[in-house]
Each structure stands twice: as C-alpha cells, then as structure tokens.
Amino acid sequence: MEHRKDRRRPLTGSDKQKPTVESDYEDEDASAALDAKLAPEEAWKQNHALKKLRSG
C-alpha cells in the first residue's frame, strides 16, 4: 500500500482543478492516515468502504 500512496500523493496538488480526481486521491490519503492511526479493524472498514465506492 505504501507504493500506491507515494505514487498518488504528488498528483493531489496538480490535479486540484479536477474535483473527482482530487476527492479520489484525498480519500486515499485519508485512508492511509487512518491505517496508521486507528485500530486494524477500523482501518479495514475504511479501506473496504473506499474500495466499494471506487468499484461501484
């Protein structure tokens, strides 16, 4: 997961004019932050919800 976060983080600033892209990357950064701070099951819930949103 670290490599995905590192790859996408620089795009957050340059793609800010595209709301859908910006929110997508912001969600991933938030998910990565939650992954580091919260209990594993809470992080799993956040990541699971994110994947569900992106696939649907």
ROKOLNU-655800 format. One line per field, with one value per atom (N, C-alpha, C): residue number from 1; x, y, z; atom name. Coordinates in Angstrom, 3 decimals, always signed. Layout:
num	(NUM;...)
east	(X;...)
north	(Y;...)
up	(Z;...)
atomo	(CA;...)
# end
This chain:
num	(1;1;1;2;2;2;3;3;3;4;4;4;5;5;5;6;6;6;7;7;7;8;8;8;9;9;9;10;10;10;11;11;11;12;12;12;13;13;13;14;14;14;15;15;15;16;16;16;17;17;17;18;18;18;19;19;19;20;20;20;21;21;21;22;22;22;23;23;23;24;24;24;25;25;25;26;26;26;27;27;27;28;28;28;29;29;29;30;30;30;31;31;31;32;32;32;33;33;33;34;34;34;35;35;35;36;36;36;37;37;37;38;38;38;39;39;39;40;40;40;41;41;41;42;42;42;43;43;43;44;44;44;45;45;45;46;46;46;47;47;47;48;48;48;49;49;49;50;50;50;51;51;51;52;52;52;53;53;53;54;54;54;55;55;55;56;56;56)
east	(+0.806;+0.000;+0.841;+2.013;+2.867;+3.197;+3.476;+3.863;+2.709;+1.475;+0.334;+0.197;+0.329;+0.214;+1.300;+2.531;+3.640;+3.459;+2.898;+2.714;+1.622;+0.563;-0.574;-0.457;+0.254;+0.286;+0.693;+1.727;+2.099;+0.976;+0.092;-0.971;-2.038;-2.127;-3.172;-3.108;-1.917;-1.777;-2.007;-1.462;-1.535;-2.920;-3.671;-4.993;-6.127;-5.787;-6.791;-7.957;-7.744;-8.823;-9.836;-9.532;-10.463;-11.075;-12.289;-12.879;-12.944;-13.329;-13.472;-12.122;-11.101;-9.761;-9.243;-9.442;-8.956;-9.563;-10.888;-11.554;-11.094;-10.860;-10.395;-9.045;-8.115;-6.795;-6.844;-7.677;-7.822;-8.328;-9.298;-9.814;-8.705;-7.830;-6.757;-5.741;-5.429;-4.530;-5.153;-6.443;-7.139;-7.133;-7.348;-7.346;-5.977;-4.923;-3.571;-3.296;-3.778;-3.599;-4.365;-5.579;-6.372;-5.682;-5.117;-4.425;-3.314;-2.638;-1.541;-2.037;-3.170;-3.607;-4.589;-5.530;-6.619;-6.290;-7.162;-7.034;-7.196;-6.546;-6.567;-7.976;-8.916;-10.269;-10.960;-10.672;-11.256;-10.651;-9.363;-8.699;-9.246;-9.484;-10.037;-11.406;-12.223;-13.555;-13.448;-12.536;-12.361;-11.896;-10.905;-10.381;-11.434;-12.204;-13.252;-14.309;-14.704;-15.691;-15.149;-13.879;-13.254;-13.260;-12.873;-12.867;-14.273;-15.265;-16.642;-17.089;-16.723;-17.086;-16.432;-15.181;-14.432;-14.904;-15.300;-15.725;-17.178;-17.980;-19.397;-19.638)
north	(-1.214;+0.000;+1.267;+1.221;+2.399;+2.917;+2.001;+2.465;+3.184;+2.772;+3.466;+4.872;+4.983;+6.293;+7.234;+6.760;+7.589;+7.997;+7.103;+7.396;+8.444;+8.398;+9.272;+10.617;+10.682;+11.914;+13.151;+13.116;+14.306;+14.798;+13.914;+14.290;+15.142;+15.067;+15.794;+17.288;+17.872;+19.301;+19.675;+18.907;+19.262;+19.006;+18.088;+17.753;+18.425;+19.450;+20.050;+20.664;+21.058;+21.636;+20.589;+19.304;+18.237;+17.653;+18.051;+17.671;+16.164;+15.391;+13.946;+13.301;+13.730;+13.188;+13.597;+14.857;+15.371;+14.595;+14.420;+13.734;+12.282;+11.666;+10.283;+10.154;+11.042;+10.984;+11.382;+12.365;+12.774;+11.616;+10.864;+9.703;+8.701;+8.504;+7.534;+8.012;+9.295;+9.835;+9.717;+10.012;+9.889;+8.434;+7.530;+6.107;+5.666;+6.173;+5.824;+6.373;+7.586;+8.172;+7.373;+6.974;+6.154;+4.823;+4.262;+2.985;+3.054;+4.202;+4.369;+4.664;+5.364;+5.851;+4.923;+4.350;+3.613;+2.135;+1.469;+0.024;-0.671;-1.817;-2.507;-2.742;-3.140;-3.417;-2.138;-1.003;+0.265;+0.704;+0.529;+0.844;-0.047;-1.316;-2.236;-1.753;-1.308;-0.805;+0.392;+1.306;+2.491;+2.099;+1.211;+0.782;+0.010;-0.821;-1.597;-0.667;+0.350;+1.318;+2.077;+2.438;+3.153;+2.295;+1.029;+0.134;-0.045;-0.133;-0.293;+0.932;+2.126;+3.363;+3.441;+3.064;+3.192;+2.172;+0.969;-0.062;+0.144;+0.777;+0.960;+2.352)
up	(+0.000;+0.000;+0.000;+0.601;+0.656;-0.744;-1.670;-3.001;-3.704;-3.472;-4.069;-3.493;-2.188;-1.541;-2.071;-2.127;-2.585;-4.045;-4.866;-6.275;-6.484;-5.688;-5.914;-5.210;-4.106;-3.311;-4.134;-4.998;-5.767;-6.687;-7.113;-8.027;-7.346;-6.023;-5.300;-5.599;-5.600;-5.852;-7.306;-8.233;-9.647;-10.238;-9.651;-10.178;-9.413;-8.621;-7.749;-8.516;-9.750;-10.532;-11.001;-10.856;-11.221;-9.941;-9.589;-8.299;-8.076;-9.096;-8.912;-8.627;-9.349;-9.133;-7.765;-7.429;-6.150;-4.991;-5.019;-3.914;-3.848;-5.004;-5.033;-4.328;-4.665;-4.047;-2.578;-2.255;-0.857;-0.010;-0.546;+0.181;+0.439;-0.558;-0.364;+0.665;+0.634;+1.658;+3.043;+3.142;+4.424;+4.882;+3.933;+4.254;+4.762;+4.139;+4.578;+5.977;+6.251;+7.576;+8.627;+8.296;+9.210;+9.460;+8.418;+8.523;+9.568;+9.626;+10.574;+11.992;+12.123;+13.434;+14.140;+13.405;+14.034;+14.204;+14.941;+15.111;+13.755;+13.562;+12.263;+11.720;+12.570;+12.071;+11.599;+12.249;+11.818;+10.479;+10.331;+9.067;+7.953;+8.277;+7.275;+6.818;+7.769;+7.418;+6.477;+6.780;+5.944;+4.531;+4.454;+3.158;+2.373;+3.075;+2.427;+1.832;+2.595;+2.113;+0.902;+0.938;-0.171;-1.436;-1.310;-2.464;-3.026;-2.134;-2.568;-3.363;-2.890;-3.578;-4.958;-5.039;-6.297;-7.329;-6.877;-7.821;-8.252;-7.414;-7.718;-8.114)
atomo	(N;CA;C;N;CA;C;N;CA;C;N;CA;C;N;CA;C;N;CA;C;N;CA;C;N;CA;C;N;CA;C;N;CA;C;N;CA;C;N;CA;C;N;CA;C;N;CA;C;N;CA;C;N;CA;C;N;CA;C;N;CA;C;N;CA;C;N;CA;C;N;CA;C;N;CA;C;N;CA;C;N;CA;C;N;CA;C;N;CA;C;N;CA;C;N;CA;C;N;CA;C;N;CA;C;N;CA;C;N;CA;C;N;CA;C;N;CA;C;N;CA;C;N;CA;C;N;CA;C;N;CA;C;N;CA;C;N;CA;C;N;CA;C;N;CA;C;N;CA;C;N;CA;C;N;CA;C;N;CA;C;N;CA;C;N;CA;C;N;CA;C;N;CA;C;N;CA;C;N;CA;C;N;CA;C;N;CA;C;N;CA;C;N;CA;C)
# end
